[in-house]
Amino acid sequence: MTDTTPATTPAPALPDRLSIDPRSPHHIAAVFQHDIGIVFNGKERFDVEEYCVSEGWVKVPAGKTLDRKGRPLLITLKGQVEAFYK
């Protein structure tokens, strides 16, 4: 039987910069134990791969395009970024 209750550990503070790629130095596994939301220019985005609040950018996949290693090709969008726990 699986436990579907939310994690009881307190959520760590959201960092200024965060990446979902485990190979990145900006990946923090403890943060991903909780649901995270990203609001970019007043609209919630669900496809953000990496963000930086202080510099005001997000990286999102460029359609279905892949790089030579099979990972999505990312484009950087600039604007107002807000990160929050759901």
PyMOL commands that place a pseudoatom at each C-alpha (Angstrom):
pseudoatom trace, name=CA, resn=MET, resi=1, chain=A, elem=C, hetatm=0, pos=[0.000, 0.000, 0.000]
pseudoatom trace, name=CA, resn=THR, resi=2, chain=A, elem=C, hetatm=0, pos=[1.386, 3.404, -0.919]
pseudoatom trace, name=CA, resn=ASP, resi=3, chain=A, elem=C, hetatm=0, pos=[1.203, 6.424, 1.321]
pseudoatom trace, name=CA, resn=THR, resi=4, chain=A, elem=C, hetatm=0, pos=[-0.431, 9.369, -0.451]
pseudoatom trace, name=CA, resn=THR, resi=5, chain=A, elem=C, hetatm=0, pos=[-0.217, 11.850, 2.411]
pseudoatom trace, name=CA, resn=PRO, resi=6, chain=A, elem=C, hetatm=0, pos=[1.982, 14.908, 1.821]
pseudoatom trace, name=CA, resn=ALA, resi=7, chain=A, elem=C, hetatm=0, pos=[5.463, 14.973, 3.279]
pseudoatom trace, name=CA, resn=THR, resi=8, chain=A, elem=C, hetatm=0, pos=[5.492, 16.026, 6.927]
pseudoatom trace, name=CA, resn=THR, resi=9, chain=A, elem=C, hetatm=0, pos=[8.976, 17.519, 6.760]
pseudoatom trace, name=CA, resn=PRO, resi=10, chain=A, elem=C, hetatm=0, pos=[9.010, 21.311, 6.612]
pseudoatom trace, name=CA, resn=ALA, resi=11, chain=A, elem=C, hetatm=0, pos=[9.697, 22.735, 3.184]
pseudoatom trace, name=CA, resn=PRO, resi=12, chain=A, elem=C, hetatm=0, pos=[13.145, 24.334, 2.818]
pseudoatom trace, name=CA, resn=ALA, resi=13, chain=A, elem=C, hetatm=0, pos=[13.322, 27.929, 1.644]
pseudoatom trace, name=CA, resn=LEU, resi=14, chain=A, elem=C, hetatm=0, pos=[13.188, 28.230, -2.120]
pseudoatom trace, name=CA, resn=PRO, resi=15, chain=A, elem=C, hetatm=0, pos=[16.585, 29.135, -3.589]
pseudoatom trace, name=CA, resn=ASP, resi=16, chain=A, elem=C, hetatm=0, pos=[17.187, 32.079, -5.908]
pseudoatom trace, name=CA, resn=ARG, resi=17, chain=A, elem=C, hetatm=0, pos=[18.177, 29.679, -8.692]
pseudoatom trace, name=CA, resn=LEU, resi=18, chain=A, elem=C, hetatm=0, pos=[16.943, 26.114, -9.142]
pseudoatom trace, name=CA, resn=SER, resi=19, chain=A, elem=C, hetatm=0, pos=[17.223, 23.449, -11.840]
pseudoatom trace, name=CA, resn=ILE, resi=20, chain=A, elem=C, hetatm=0, pos=[15.354, 20.153, -12.273]
pseudoatom trace, name=CA, resn=ASP, resi=21, chain=A, elem=C, hetatm=0, pos=[18.416, 18.535, -13.888]
pseudoatom trace, name=CA, resn=PRO, resi=22, chain=A, elem=C, hetatm=0, pos=[20.184, 16.369, -11.253]
pseudoatom trace, name=CA, resn=ARG, resi=23, chain=A, elem=C, hetatm=0, pos=[23.565, 17.002, -12.968]
pseudoatom trace, name=CA, resn=SER, resi=24, chain=A, elem=C, hetatm=0, pos=[23.270, 20.761, -12.431]
pseudoatom trace, name=CA, resn=PRO, resi=25, chain=A, elem=C, hetatm=0, pos=[25.028, 22.451, -9.502]
pseudoatom trace, name=CA, resn=HIS, resi=26, chain=A, elem=C, hetatm=0, pos=[21.738, 24.332, -8.939]
pseudoatom trace, name=CA, resn=HIS, resi=27, chain=A, elem=C, hetatm=0, pos=[19.729, 21.148, -8.300]
pseudoatom trace, name=CA, resn=ILE, resi=28, chain=A, elem=C, hetatm=0, pos=[18.564, 20.746, -4.691]
pseudoatom trace, name=CA, resn=ALA, resi=29, chain=A, elem=C, hetatm=0, pos=[16.819, 17.400, -4.167]
pseudoatom trace, name=CA, resn=ALA, resi=30, chain=A, elem=C, hetatm=0, pos=[15.191, 18.384, -0.846]
pseudoatom trace, name=CA, resn=VAL, resi=31, chain=A, elem=C, hetatm=0, pos=[13.194, 21.130, -2.573]
pseudoatom trace, name=CA, resn=PHE, resi=32, chain=A, elem=C, hetatm=0, pos=[11.677, 18.663, -5.063]
pseudoatom trace, name=CA, resn=GLN, resi=33, chain=A, elem=C, hetatm=0, pos=[10.064, 16.608, -2.305]
pseudoatom trace, name=CA, resn=HIS, resi=34, chain=A, elem=C, hetatm=0, pos=[7.366, 19.312, -2.322]
pseudoatom trace, name=CA, resn=ASP, resi=35, chain=A, elem=C, hetatm=0, pos=[5.264, 20.708, -5.176]
pseudoatom trace, name=CA, resn=ILE, resi=36, chain=A, elem=C, hetatm=0, pos=[6.732, 23.896, -6.643]
pseudoatom trace, name=CA, resn=GLY, resi=37, chain=A, elem=C, hetatm=0, pos=[4.971, 26.481, -8.781]
pseudoatom trace, name=CA, resn=ILE, resi=38, chain=A, elem=C, hetatm=0, pos=[6.514, 29.116, -11.052]
pseudoatom trace, name=CA, resn=VAL, resi=39, chain=A, elem=C, hetatm=0, pos=[4.759, 32.338, -12.051]
pseudoatom trace, name=CA, resn=PHE, resi=40, chain=A, elem=C, hetatm=0, pos=[6.402, 34.000, -15.049]
pseudoatom trace, name=CA, resn=ASN, resi=41, chain=A, elem=C, hetatm=0, pos=[5.157, 37.480, -16.049]
pseudoatom trace, name=CA, resn=GLY, resi=42, chain=A, elem=C, hetatm=0, pos=[1.940, 36.990, -14.052]
pseudoatom trace, name=CA, resn=LYS, resi=43, chain=A, elem=C, hetatm=0, pos=[1.084, 33.587, -15.539]
pseudoatom trace, name=CA, resn=GLU, resi=44, chain=A, elem=C, hetatm=0, pos=[1.796, 30.166, -14.016]
pseudoatom trace, name=CA, resn=ARG, resi=45, chain=A, elem=C, hetatm=0, pos=[4.085, 28.001, -16.157]
pseudoatom trace, name=CA, resn=PHE, resi=46, chain=A, elem=C, hetatm=0, pos=[4.304, 24.236, -15.917]
pseudoatom trace, name=CA, resn=ASP, resi=47, chain=A, elem=C, hetatm=0, pos=[7.222, 23.627, -18.324]
pseudoatom trace, name=CA, resn=VAL, resi=48, chain=A, elem=C, hetatm=0, pos=[10.073, 25.434, -16.518]
pseudoatom trace, name=CA, resn=GLU, resi=49, chain=A, elem=C, hetatm=0, pos=[13.348, 23.467, -16.405]
pseudoatom trace, name=CA, resn=GLU, resi=50, chain=A, elem=C, hetatm=0, pos=[15.411, 26.095, -14.552]
pseudoatom trace, name=CA, resn=TYR, resi=51, chain=A, elem=C, hetatm=0, pos=[14.790, 29.551, -13.101]
pseudoatom trace, name=CA, resn=CYS, resi=52, chain=A, elem=C, hetatm=0, pos=[16.586, 32.486, -11.493]
pseudoatom trace, name=CA, resn=VAL, resi=53, chain=A, elem=C, hetatm=0, pos=[14.508, 35.007, -9.549]
pseudoatom trace, name=CA, resn=SER, resi=54, chain=A, elem=C, hetatm=0, pos=[17.195, 37.693, -9.077]
pseudoatom trace, name=CA, resn=GLU, resi=55, chain=A, elem=C, hetatm=0, pos=[18.225, 37.740, -12.752]
pseudoatom trace, name=CA, resn=GLY, resi=56, chain=A, elem=C, hetatm=0, pos=[14.623, 37.394, -13.992]
pseudoatom trace, name=CA, resn=TRP, resi=57, chain=A, elem=C, hetatm=0, pos=[14.743, 34.441, -16.387]
pseudoatom trace, name=CA, resn=VAL, resi=58, chain=A, elem=C, hetatm=0, pos=[13.397, 30.922, -16.890]
pseudoatom trace, name=CA, resn=LYS, resi=59, chain=A, elem=C, hetatm=0, pos=[14.558, 28.143, -19.199]
pseudoatom trace, name=CA, resn=VAL, resi=60, chain=A, elem=C, hetatm=0, pos=[11.876, 26.181, -21.032]
pseudoatom trace, name=CA, resn=PRO, resi=61, chain=A, elem=C, hetatm=0, pos=[11.990, 23.502, -23.748]
pseudoatom trace, name=CA, resn=ALA, resi=62, chain=A, elem=C, hetatm=0, pos=[11.945, 24.777, -27.344]
pseudoatom trace, name=CA, resn=GLY, resi=63, chain=A, elem=C, hetatm=0, pos=[9.096, 22.611, -28.639]
pseudoatom trace, name=CA, resn=LYS, resi=64, chain=A, elem=C, hetatm=0, pos=[10.064, 19.011, -29.344]
pseudoatom trace, name=CA, resn=THR, resi=65, chain=A, elem=C, hetatm=0, pos=[13.605, 19.871, -30.417]
pseudoatom trace, name=CA, resn=LEU, resi=66, chain=A, elem=C, hetatm=0, pos=[16.326, 17.748, -28.807]
pseudoatom trace, name=CA, resn=ASP, resi=67, chain=A, elem=C, hetatm=0, pos=[20.042, 18.364, -28.491]
pseudoatom trace, name=CA, resn=ARG, resi=68, chain=A, elem=C, hetatm=0, pos=[22.598, 15.802, -29.661]
pseudoatom trace, name=CA, resn=LYS, resi=69, chain=A, elem=C, hetatm=0, pos=[22.433, 13.985, -26.315]
pseudoatom trace, name=CA, resn=GLY, resi=70, chain=A, elem=C, hetatm=0, pos=[18.653, 13.555, -26.492]
pseudoatom trace, name=CA, resn=ARG, resi=71, chain=A, elem=C, hetatm=0, pos=[17.755, 16.203, -23.912]
pseudoatom trace, name=CA, resn=PRO, resi=72, chain=A, elem=C, hetatm=0, pos=[15.281, 18.987, -24.718]
pseudoatom trace, name=CA, resn=LEU, resi=73, chain=A, elem=C, hetatm=0, pos=[16.795, 22.099, -26.255]
pseudoatom trace, name=CA, resn=LEU, resi=74, chain=A, elem=C, hetatm=0, pos=[16.157, 24.975, -23.846]
pseudoatom trace, name=CA, resn=ILE, resi=75, chain=A, elem=C, hetatm=0, pos=[15.452, 28.620, -24.550]
pseudoatom trace, name=CA, resn=THR, resi=76, chain=A, elem=C, hetatm=0, pos=[15.774, 31.443, -22.020]
pseudoatom trace, name=CA, resn=LEU, resi=77, chain=A, elem=C, hetatm=0, pos=[12.851, 33.792, -21.465]
pseudoatom trace, name=CA, resn=LYS, resi=78, chain=A, elem=C, hetatm=0, pos=[13.350, 37.034, -19.532]
pseudoatom trace, name=CA, resn=GLY, resi=79, chain=A, elem=C, hetatm=0, pos=[10.749, 38.626, -17.287]
pseudoatom trace, name=CA, resn=GLN, resi=80, chain=A, elem=C, hetatm=0, pos=[9.414, 38.648, -13.739]
pseudoatom trace, name=CA, resn=VAL, resi=81, chain=A, elem=C, hetatm=0, pos=[9.827, 35.292, -11.976]
pseudoatom trace, name=CA, resn=GLU, resi=82, chain=A, elem=C, hetatm=0, pos=[8.134, 34.160, -8.760]
pseudoatom trace, name=CA, resn=ALA, resi=83, chain=A, elem=C, hetatm=0, pos=[8.575, 30.716, -7.199]
pseudoatom trace, name=CA, resn=PHE, resi=84, chain=A, elem=C, hetatm=0, pos=[6.257, 29.275, -4.557]
pseudoatom trace, name=CA, resn=TYR, resi=85, chain=A, elem=C, hetatm=0, pos=[5.236, 26.040, -2.859]
pseudoatom trace, name=CA, resn=LYS, resi=86, chain=A, elem=C, hetatm=0, pos=[1.819, 24.701, -3.848]
for i in range(1, 86): cmd.bond("trace and resi %d" % i, "trace and resi %d" % (i + 1))
show_as sticks, trace
zoom trace
